Amino acid sequence: MKFNDYWNLPKNVKNYFSPKQEKYLKEKYGKLYTLHTILSIVIVLMPFIIYLCIAPSNAFNPTTQSGNTLGAIGGILGLIGSVSIGVGIVNCFMALIKQYLGHWVTLIAIIGGVILDILGIFVFTLVK
């Protein structure tokens, strides 16, 4: 594969999400594949846990109706953004088993996730 081939989605990307591929990876890697799957789930969840630690504590206190609505909007933005960051990081992690989806997927997921997290924290600052 040439360097430029890593920017776009691979031609066989549909095969990455098939049960046949799952079975093949389990046979090829054995217990390491199970560990890889568990680590992938942890990597997807870690940015959201970190986001919840960074978010202001008063954002989840439903003292007023506007605070409740803004807190929900900030939480949703943070959830989507954090999971997006996690997907971008897991995409890099998937390169270990040759299931990398390309640089564009990684960049869009991480940059988009950071933007959504920043917007979520900004919305949380509006909660009084």
DSSP file (Angstrom, degrees, kcal/mol; ACC not computed):
  #  RESIDUE AA STRUCTURE BP1 BP2  ACC     N-H-->O    O-->H-N    N-H-->O    O-->H-N    TCO  KAPPA ALPHA  PHI   PSI    X-CA   Y-CA   Z-CA
    1    1 A M              0   0    0      0, 0.0     2,-0.1     0, 0.0     5,-0.0   0.000 360.0 360.0 360.0 132.8    0.0    0.0    0.0
    2    2 A K    >   -     0   0    0      1,-0.1     3,-0.9     3,-0.0     4,-0.5  -0.397 360.0-107.7 -80.3 163.7    1.3    3.4   -0.9
    3    3 A F  G >  S+     0   0    0      1,-0.3     3,-1.6     2,-0.2     4,-0.2   0.902 118.8  55.8 -58.4 -42.7    1.2    6.3    1.6
    4    4 A N  G >  S+     0   0    0      1,-0.3     3,-1.2     2,-0.2     4,-0.5   0.726  93.8  70.3 -65.6 -20.9   -1.6    8.1   -0.3
    5    5 A D  G <  S+     0   0    0     -3,-0.9     3,-0.3     1,-0.2    -1,-0.3   0.720  87.8  65.1 -68.5 -19.8   -3.8    5.0    0.0
    6    6 A Y  G <  S+     0   0    0     -3,-1.6    97,-2.7    -4,-0.5    -1,-0.2   0.581  87.4  69.5 -81.0  -9.0   -4.2    5.6    3.7
    7    7 A W  S <  S+     0   0    0     -3,-1.2    97,-1.9    95,-0.3    98,-0.3   0.888  98.4  47.8 -75.7 -38.8   -6.1    8.8    3.3
    8    8 A N  S    S-     0   0    0     -4,-0.5    95,-0.1    -3,-0.3     3,-0.1  -0.475 100.5 -80.2-100.7 169.3   -9.3    7.3    1.9
    9    9 A L        -     0   0    0     -2,-0.2    -1,-0.1    93,-0.1    93,-0.1  -0.390  54.9-105.1 -63.2 143.3  -11.5    4.4    2.9
   10   10 A P    >   -     0   0    0      0, 0.0     3,-1.3     0, 0.0    -1,-0.1  -0.333  24.7-117.9 -67.2 155.8  -10.1    1.0    1.8
   11   11 A K  T 3  S+     0   0    0      1,-0.3     3,-0.3     2,-0.1    -2,-0.1   0.813 113.4  48.8 -65.5 -30.0  -11.8   -0.7   -1.1
   12   12 A N  T >> S+     0   0    0      1,-0.2     3,-1.1     2,-0.1     4,-0.6  -0.064  70.2 128.2 -99.9  32.8  -12.9   -3.7    1.0
   13   13 A V  G X4  +     0   0    0     -3,-1.3     3,-0.9     1,-0.3     4,-0.5   0.807  65.5  63.1 -62.5 -30.3  -14.3   -1.6    3.9
   14   14 A K  G >4 S+     0   0    0     -3,-0.3     3,-1.1     1,-0.3    -1,-0.3   0.855  96.5  59.5 -62.2 -32.9  -17.6   -3.5    3.8
   15   15 A N  G X4 S+     0   0    0     -3,-1.1     3,-1.3     1,-0.2     6,-0.3   0.764  90.9  69.8 -67.2 -24.2  -15.8   -6.7    4.7
   16   16 A Y  G << S+     0   0    0     -3,-0.9    -1,-0.2    -4,-0.6    -2,-0.2   0.788 103.0  43.5 -63.4 -26.7  -14.5   -5.1    8.0
   17   17 A F  G <  S+     0   0    0     -3,-1.1    -1,-0.3    -4,-0.5    -2,-0.2   0.123  91.0 108.9-108.9  19.8  -18.0   -5.2    9.4
   18   18 A S  S <> S-     0   0    0     -3,-1.3     4,-1.8     1,-0.1     3,-0.2  -0.657  73.7-125.3 -97.2 153.1  -19.1   -8.6    8.4
   19   19 A P  H  > S+     0   0    0      0, 0.0     4,-2.4     0, 0.0     5,-0.2   0.830 112.1  60.8 -61.8 -31.1  -19.5  -11.7   10.7
   20   20 A K  H  > S+     0   0    0      1,-0.2     4,-2.2     2,-0.2     5,-0.1   0.910 105.1  46.8 -62.6 -41.9  -17.1  -13.5    8.4
   21   21 A Q  H  > S+     0   0    0     -6,-0.3     4,-2.7    -3,-0.2     5,-0.2   0.890 109.9  53.7 -66.5 -40.0  -14.4  -11.0    9.2
   22   22 A E  H  X S+     0   0    0     -4,-1.8     4,-2.2     1,-0.2    -2,-0.2   0.926 110.4  46.6 -59.7 -45.4  -15.2  -11.2   12.9
   23   23 A K  H  X S+     0   0    0     -4,-2.4     4,-2.2     2,-0.2    -2,-0.2   0.908 111.6  51.7 -63.4 -42.3  -14.8  -15.0   12.8
   24   24 A Y  H  X S+     0   0    0     -4,-2.2     4,-2.5     1,-0.2    -2,-0.2   0.919 110.4  47.9 -60.9 -44.9  -11.5  -14.7   10.9
   25   25 A L  H  X S+     0   0    0     -4,-2.7     4,-2.8     1,-0.2     5,-0.5   0.882 110.0  52.3 -65.8 -38.2  -10.1  -12.2   13.4
   26   26 A K  H  X S+     0   0    0     -4,-2.2     4,-1.7    -5,-0.2    -1,-0.2   0.907 113.3  44.7 -62.8 -40.7  -11.1  -14.4   16.3
   27   27 A E  H  < S+     0   0    0     -4,-2.2    -2,-0.2     2,-0.2    -1,-0.2   0.898 117.0  45.0 -69.2 -39.9   -9.3  -17.4   14.7
   28   28 A K  H  < S+     0   0    0     -4,-2.5    -2,-0.2    -5,-0.2    -3,-0.2   0.921 128.4  22.7 -72.2 -44.5   -6.2  -15.4   13.7
   29   29 A Y  H >< S-     0   0    0     -4,-2.8     3,-1.6     1,-0.2    -3,-0.2   0.640  82.5-176.0-103.0 -16.4   -5.6  -13.5   17.0
   30   30 A G  T >X S+     0   0    0     -4,-1.7     4,-1.0    -5,-0.5     3,-0.8  -0.331  72.4   1.8  61.6-127.5   -7.4  -15.7   19.6
   31   31 A K  H 3> S+     0   0    0      1,-0.3     4,-2.1     2,-0.2    -1,-0.3   0.771 127.6  65.5 -68.0 -25.7   -7.4  -14.2   23.1
   32   32 A L  H <> S+     0   0    0     -3,-1.6     4,-2.5     1,-0.2    -1,-0.3   0.851  97.8  55.2 -63.6 -32.8   -5.6  -11.1   21.8
   33   33 A Y  H <> S+     0   0    0     -3,-0.8     4,-2.3     2,-0.2    -1,-0.2   0.893 106.1  50.6 -67.0 -38.5   -8.6  -10.3   19.8
   34   34 A T  H  X S+     0   0    0     -4,-1.0     4,-2.3     2,-0.2    -2,-0.2   0.927 112.2  47.0 -62.8 -44.5  -10.8  -10.4   22.9
   35   35 A L  H  X S+     0   0    0     -4,-2.1     4,-2.6     1,-0.2    -2,-0.2   0.899 110.9  52.6 -62.4 -40.9   -8.4   -8.1   24.7
   36   36 A H  H  X S+     0   0    0     -4,-2.5     4,-2.0     2,-0.2    -2,-0.2   0.889 109.3  49.3 -62.1 -40.4   -8.3   -5.8   21.6
   37   37 A T  H  X S+     0   0    0     -4,-2.3     4,-1.9     2,-0.2    -2,-0.2   0.917 111.7  47.9 -66.3 -43.9  -12.1   -5.6   21.7
   38   38 A I  H  X S+     0   0    0     -4,-2.3     4,-2.2     1,-0.2    -2,-0.2   0.925 112.3  49.2 -63.6 -44.3  -12.3   -4.8   25.4
   39   39 A L  H  X S+     0   0    0     -4,-2.6     4,-2.6     1,-0.2    -1,-0.2   0.870 107.8  55.3 -63.6 -35.7   -9.6   -2.1   25.0
   40   40 A S  H  X S+     0   0    0     -4,-2.0     4,-2.0     2,-0.2    -1,-0.2   0.909 108.2  47.8 -62.9 -41.8  -11.5   -0.6   22.0
   41   41 A I  H  X S+     0   0    0     -4,-1.9     4,-1.8     2,-0.2    -2,-0.2   0.911 112.6  48.8 -65.4 -42.1  -14.6   -0.2   24.2
   42   42 A V  H  X S+     0   0    0     -4,-2.2     4,-2.2     1,-0.2    -2,-0.2   0.906 110.1  51.9 -63.4 -41.7  -12.6    1.4   27.0
   43   43 A I  H  < S+     0   0    0     -4,-2.6    -1,-0.2     1,-0.2    -2,-0.2   0.878 109.0  50.1 -64.5 -37.3  -10.9    3.7   24.5
   44   44 A V  H  < S+     0   0    0     -4,-2.0     4,-0.4     1,-0.2    42,-0.3   0.876 115.9  42.5 -67.6 -36.4  -14.3    4.8   23.1
   45   45 A L  H  X S+     0   0    0     -4,-1.8     4,-1.9     1,-0.2     3,-0.4   0.769  97.4  74.9 -83.0 -26.2  -15.7    5.5   26.7
   46   46 A M  H  X S+     0   0    0     -4,-2.2     4,-2.6     1,-0.2     5,-0.2   0.891  91.3  53.6 -59.1 -44.7  -12.6    7.2   28.2
   47   47 A P  H  > S+     0   0    0      0, 0.0     4,-2.3     0, 0.0    -1,-0.2   0.878 109.8  49.6 -59.7 -34.3  -13.1   10.6   26.4
   48   48 A F  H  > S+     0   0    0     -4,-0.4     4,-2.4    -3,-0.4    -2,-0.2   0.903 110.2  49.4 -69.9 -39.7  -16.7   10.8   27.7
   49   49 A I  H  X S+     0   0    0     -4,-1.9     4,-1.6     2,-0.2    -1,-0.2   0.916 112.8  47.9 -63.0 -42.5  -15.6   10.0   31.2
   50   50 A I  H  X S+     0   0    0     -4,-2.6     4,-1.9     2,-0.2    -2,-0.2   0.900 109.6  53.7 -63.9 -40.4  -12.9   12.7   30.9
   51   51 A Y  H  X S+     0   0    0     -4,-2.3     4,-2.4    -5,-0.2    -2,-0.2   0.909 106.8  51.2 -60.5 -42.7  -15.5   15.1   29.5
   52   52 A L  H  < S+     0   0    0     -4,-2.4    -1,-0.2     1,-0.2    -2,-0.2   0.843 109.8  50.5 -64.7 -32.0  -17.8   14.5   32.5
   53   53 A C  H  < S+     0   0    0     -4,-1.6    -1,-0.2     1,-0.2    -2,-0.2   0.838 113.9  44.7 -72.4 -32.6  -14.8   15.3   34.8
   54   54 A I  H  < S+     0   0    0     -4,-1.9    -2,-0.2    -5,-0.1    -1,-0.2   0.826  92.0  97.6 -79.9 -32.7  -14.0   18.5   33.0
   55   55 A A  S  < S-     0   0    0     -4,-2.4    66,-0.1    -5,-0.2    65,-0.0  -0.240  90.4 -96.2 -59.6 142.6  -17.6   19.7   32.7
   56   56 A P    >   -     0   0    0      0, 0.0     3,-1.3     0, 0.0     4,-0.3  -0.304  27.7-129.4 -59.7 142.9  -18.6   22.2   35.4
   57   57 A S  G >  S+     0   0    0      1,-0.3     3,-0.8     2,-0.2     4,-0.1   0.783 104.5  60.3 -68.6 -26.7  -20.4   20.6   38.3
   58   58 A N  G >  S+     0   0    0      1,-0.2     3,-1.1     2,-0.1    -1,-0.3   0.591  84.2  82.2 -77.4  -7.3  -23.3   23.0   38.3
   59   59 A A  G <  S+     0   0    0     -3,-1.3    -1,-0.2     1,-0.3    -2,-0.2   0.791  93.9  44.1 -67.7 -27.3  -24.2   22.0   34.7
   60   60 A F  G <  S+     0   0    0     -3,-0.8    -1,-0.3    -4,-0.3    -2,-0.1   0.317  86.4 104.9-101.2   8.6  -26.1   18.9   35.9
   61   61 A N    <   -     0   0    0     -3,-1.1     2,-2.3    -4,-0.1     3,-0.4  -0.800  62.8-151.1 -91.1 107.8  -27.9   20.6   38.8
   62   62 A P        +     0   0    0      0, 0.0    -1,-0.1     0, 0.0    -3,-0.1  -0.360  47.2 136.4 -80.5  65.4  -31.5   21.1   37.6
   63   63 A T  S    S+     0   0    0     -2,-2.3     2,-0.3     1,-0.1     3,-0.1   0.837  70.4  22.3 -80.3 -32.9  -32.3   24.2   39.6
   64   64 A T  S  > S-     0   0    0     -3,-0.4     4,-2.1     1,-0.1     5,-0.1  -0.878  79.4-114.9-130.0 163.8  -34.0   26.1   36.8
   65   65 A Q  H  > S+     0   0    0     -2,-0.3     4,-2.2     2,-0.2     5,-0.2   0.910 118.2  47.9 -64.4 -41.7  -35.8   25.1   33.6
   66   66 A S  H  > S+     0   0    0      1,-0.2     4,-3.0     2,-0.2     5,-0.3   0.886 110.6  52.3 -67.8 -36.4  -33.2   26.8   31.5
   67   67 A G  H  > S+     0   0    0      1,-0.2     4,-2.3     2,-0.2    -1,-0.2   0.884 109.3  50.1 -63.5 -38.0  -30.4   25.2   33.4
   68   68 A N  H  X S+     0   0    0     -4,-2.1     4,-1.8     2,-0.2    -2,-0.2   0.921 114.0  43.8 -65.9 -44.2  -32.0   21.8   32.9
   69   69 A T  H  X S+     0   0    0     -4,-2.2     4,-2.5     2,-0.2    -2,-0.2   0.933 116.1  46.3 -67.9 -47.1  -32.3   22.4   29.1
   70   70 A L  H  X S+     0   0    0     -4,-3.0     4,-2.8     1,-0.2     5,-0.2   0.884 111.2  52.9 -64.4 -37.6  -28.8   23.9   28.7
   71   71 A G  H  X S+     0   0    0     -4,-2.3     4,-2.2    -5,-0.3    -1,-0.2   0.894 110.0  48.5 -62.6 -39.4  -27.4   21.1   30.8
   72   72 A A  H  X S+     0   0    0     -4,-1.8     4,-2.4     2,-0.2    -2,-0.2   0.917 112.3  48.1 -67.0 -42.9  -29.1   18.5   28.6
   73   73 A I  H  X S+     0   0    0     -4,-2.5     4,-2.6     2,-0.2     5,-0.2   0.931 113.4  47.6 -63.3 -45.6  -27.8   20.2   25.4
   74   74 A G  H  X S+     0   0    0     -4,-2.8     4,-2.4     1,-0.2    -1,-0.2   0.887 112.2  50.4 -62.1 -39.2  -24.3   20.4   26.8
   75   75 A G  H  X S+     0   0    0     -4,-2.2     4,-2.5    -5,-0.2    -2,-0.2   0.893 111.2  47.6 -66.1 -40.3  -24.4   16.8   27.8
   76   76 A I  H  X S+     0   0    0     -4,-2.4     4,-2.6     2,-0.2     5,-0.3   0.925 112.9  48.3 -67.6 -44.3  -25.6   15.6   24.4
   77   77 A L  H  X S+     0   0    0     -4,-2.6     4,-2.7     1,-0.2     5,-0.2   0.921 114.0  48.0 -60.2 -42.7  -22.9   17.7   22.6
   78   78 A G  H  X S+     0   0    0     -4,-2.4     4,-2.7    -5,-0.2     5,-0.2   0.888 111.2  50.0 -65.5 -39.6  -20.3   16.3   25.0
   79   79 A L  H  X S+     0   0    0     -4,-2.5     4,-2.4     2,-0.2     5,-0.3   0.956 114.9  42.4 -63.8 -50.2  -21.5   12.7   24.5
   80   80 A I  H  X S+     0   0    0     -4,-2.6     4,-2.0     1,-0.2    -2,-0.2   0.926 117.9  46.8 -63.5 -44.6  -21.5   12.9   20.7
   81   81 A G  H  X S+     0   0    0     -4,-2.7     4,-2.2    -5,-0.3    -1,-0.2   0.911 113.5  47.3 -64.1 -43.3  -18.2   14.7   20.7
   82   82 A S  H  X S+     0   0    0     -4,-2.7     4,-2.4    -5,-0.2    -2,-0.2   0.898 112.4  48.2 -68.5 -40.7  -16.5   12.4   23.1
   83   83 A V  H  X S+     0   0    0     -4,-2.4     4,-2.4    -5,-0.2    -1,-0.2   0.880 110.2  54.1 -66.4 -35.8  -17.6    9.3   21.4
   84   84 A S  H  X S+     0   0    0     -4,-2.0     4,-2.1    -5,-0.3    -2,-0.2   0.919 108.4  48.3 -62.9 -43.3  -16.5   10.8   18.1
   85   85 A I  H  X S+     0   0    0     -4,-2.2     4,-2.3     1,-0.2    -2,-0.2   0.927 111.2  51.4 -60.9 -43.8  -13.0   11.4   19.6
   86   86 A G  H  X S+     0   0    0     -4,-2.4     4,-2.8   -42,-0.3    -2,-0.2   0.884 107.6  51.9 -60.5 -39.7  -13.0    7.8   20.9
   87   87 A V  H  X S+     0   0    0     -4,-2.4     4,-2.2     2,-0.2    -1,-0.2   0.903 109.0  50.9 -64.3 -40.7  -13.9    6.5   17.4
   88   88 A G  H  X S+     0   0    0     -4,-2.1     4,-1.3     2,-0.2    -2,-0.2   0.907 113.0  45.0 -62.6 -41.5  -11.0    8.4   15.9
   89   89 A I  H  X S+     0   0    0     -4,-2.3     4,-2.0     1,-0.2    -2,-0.2   0.908 112.4  50.9 -69.7 -41.1   -8.6    7.0   18.4
   90   90 A V  H  X S+     0   0    0     -4,-2.8     4,-2.4     1,-0.2    -2,-0.2   0.856 102.8  61.3 -64.6 -33.5  -10.0    3.5   18.0
   91   91 A N  H  < S+     0   0    0     -4,-2.2     4,-0.4     1,-0.2    -1,-0.2   0.916 106.7  45.0 -58.5 -41.8   -9.6    3.8   14.3
   92   92 A C  H >< S+     0   0    0     -4,-1.3     3,-1.2     1,-0.2     4,-0.3   0.900 111.8  52.9 -65.8 -40.0   -5.8    4.3   14.8
   93   93 A F  H >< S+     0   0    0     -4,-2.0     3,-1.5     1,-0.3     4,-0.2   0.829 100.2  62.6 -63.8 -32.7   -5.9    1.3   17.3
   94   94 A M  G ><>S+     0   0    0     -4,-2.4     5,-2.2     1,-0.3     3,-1.2   0.645  82.4  79.4 -70.3 -14.1   -7.6   -0.8   14.6
   95   95 A A  G X 5S+     0   0    0     -3,-1.2     3,-1.4    -4,-0.4    -1,-0.3   0.775  79.8  70.3 -62.9 -23.6   -4.5   -0.4   12.4
   96   96 A L  G < 5S+     0   0    0     -3,-1.5    -1,-0.3    -4,-0.3    -2,-0.2   0.818 107.0  35.5 -63.0 -30.0   -2.9   -3.1   14.6
   97   97 A I  G < 5S-     0   0    0     -3,-1.2    -1,-0.3    -4,-0.2    -2,-0.2   0.083 121.7-105.5-111.4  23.0   -5.3   -5.7   13.1
   98   98 A K  T < 5S+     0   0    0     -3,-1.4    -3,-0.2     1,-0.1    -2,-0.1   0.877  88.2 117.3  59.5  44.3   -5.2   -4.1    9.6
   99   99 A Q      < +     0   0    0     -5,-2.2     2,-0.3    -8,-0.1    -4,-0.2  -0.137  32.7 150.1-127.3  36.6   -8.7   -2.6    9.8
  100  100 A Y        -     0   0    0     -6,-0.2    -8,-0.1    -5,-0.2     3,-0.1  -0.536  35.8-155.5 -73.0 132.4   -7.7    1.1    9.6
  101  101 A L        -     0   0    0      1,-0.3     4,-0.2    -2,-0.3    -1,-0.1   0.469  49.6 -90.9 -91.4  -2.7  -10.4    3.2    7.9
  102  102 A G     >  -     0   0    0    -11,-0.2     4,-1.6     1,-0.1   -95,-0.3  -0.228  34.1 -81.0 113.2 159.2   -8.1    6.0    6.7
  103  103 A H  H  > S+     0   0    0    -97,-2.7     4,-3.0     1,-0.2     5,-0.2   0.855 121.4  58.9 -65.3 -36.4   -6.7    9.3    7.7
  104  104 A W  H  > S+     0   0    0    -97,-1.9     4,-2.7     1,-0.2     5,-0.3   0.917 105.4  48.8 -63.1 -42.0   -9.9   11.2    6.8
  105  105 A V  H  > S+     0   0    0    -98,-0.3     4,-2.2    -4,-0.2    -1,-0.2   0.924 114.1  47.0 -61.8 -43.6  -12.1    9.2    9.1
  106  106 A T  H  X S+     0   0    0     -4,-1.6     4,-2.5     2,-0.2     5,-0.3   0.949 115.3  44.3 -63.2 -49.7   -9.6    9.7   11.9
  107  107 A L  H  X S+     0   0    0     -4,-3.0     4,-2.7     1,-0.2     5,-0.4   0.925 115.1  46.9 -64.0 -46.1   -9.2   13.5   11.4
  108  108 A I  H  X S+     0   0    0     -4,-2.7     4,-2.1    -5,-0.2     5,-0.3   0.914 114.6  47.8 -63.7 -42.3  -12.9   14.2   10.9
  109  109 A A  H  X S+     0   0    0     -4,-2.2     4,-1.9    -5,-0.3    -2,-0.2   0.937 118.0  39.4 -65.2 -46.6  -13.8   12.1   14.0
  110  110 A I  H  X S+     0   0    0     -4,-2.5     4,-2.4    -5,-0.2    -2,-0.2   0.947 120.4  42.5 -72.3 -47.7  -11.2   13.7   16.3
  111  111 A I  H  X S+     0   0    0     -4,-2.7     4,-2.2    -5,-0.3    -3,-0.2   0.928 117.2  47.8 -66.1 -43.7  -11.5   17.3   15.1
  112  112 A G  H  X S+     0   0    0     -4,-2.1     4,-2.3    -5,-0.4    -1,-0.2   0.897 112.2  50.5 -62.0 -39.7  -15.3   17.1   15.0
  113  113 A G  H  X S+     0   0    0     -4,-1.9     4,-2.4    -5,-0.3    -2,-0.2   0.898 109.0  50.1 -65.4 -41.2  -15.4   15.6   18.4
  114  114 A V  H  X S+     0   0    0     -4,-2.4     4,-2.4     2,-0.2    -1,-0.2   0.915 111.0  50.1 -63.6 -42.1  -13.1   18.3   19.9
  115  115 A I  H  X S+     0   0    0     -4,-2.2     4,-2.4     1,-0.2    -2,-0.2   0.927 111.9  47.5 -62.4 -44.8  -15.3   21.0   18.4
  116  116 A L  H  X S+     0   0    0     -4,-2.3     4,-2.4     1,-0.2    -1,-0.2   0.886 111.5  50.8 -65.5 -37.7  -18.5   19.4   19.8
  117  117 A D  H  X S+     0   0    0     -4,-2.4     4,-2.5     2,-0.2    -2,-0.2   0.910 109.9  49.6 -65.1 -41.6  -16.9   19.0   23.2
  118  118 A I  H  X S+     0   0    0     -4,-2.4     4,-2.3     2,-0.2    -2,-0.2   0.918 111.9  48.6 -63.1 -42.8  -15.8   22.7   23.3
  119  119 A L  H  X S+     0   0    0     -4,-2.4     4,-2.5     2,-0.2    -2,-0.2   0.905 110.4  52.1 -62.4 -40.9  -19.3   23.7   22.3
  120  120 A G  H  X S+     0   0    0     -4,-2.4     4,-2.1     2,-0.2    -2,-0.2   0.914 110.6  46.3 -61.9 -43.3  -20.7   21.5   25.0
  121  121 A I  H  X S+     0   0    0     -4,-2.5     4,-1.6     2,-0.2    -1,-0.2   0.882 111.0  53.4 -67.2 -37.4  -18.5   23.0   27.7
  122  122 A F  H  X S+     0   0    0     -4,-2.3     4,-0.7     1,-0.2    -2,-0.2   0.920 108.9  49.0 -61.3 -43.0  -19.4   26.5   26.4
  123  123 A V  H >< S+     0   0    0     -4,-2.5     3,-1.0     1,-0.2     4,-0.5   0.891 107.7  55.5 -63.6 -39.0  -23.1   25.6   26.8
  124  124 A F  H >< S+     0   0    0     -4,-2.1     3,-1.1     1,-0.3    -1,-0.2   0.840  99.7  59.8 -62.5 -32.0  -22.4   24.4   30.3
  125  125 A T  H 3< S+     0   0    0     -4,-1.6    -1,-0.3     1,-0.2    -2,-0.2   0.740  98.3  60.1 -69.0 -19.3  -20.9   27.8   31.2
  126  126 A L  T << S+     0   0    0     -3,-1.0     2,-0.4    -4,-0.7    -1,-0.2   0.649  81.2 100.3 -80.3 -15.1  -24.2   29.4   30.3
  127  127 A V    <         0   0    0     -3,-1.1   -69,-0.1    -4,-0.5   -60,-0.1  -0.580 360.0 360.0 -73.6 126.4  -26.0   27.3   33.0
  128  128 A K              0   0    0     -2,-0.4    -1,-0.2   -69,-0.1   -69,-0.1   0.410 360.0 360.0-100.7 360.0  -26.5   29.5   36.1
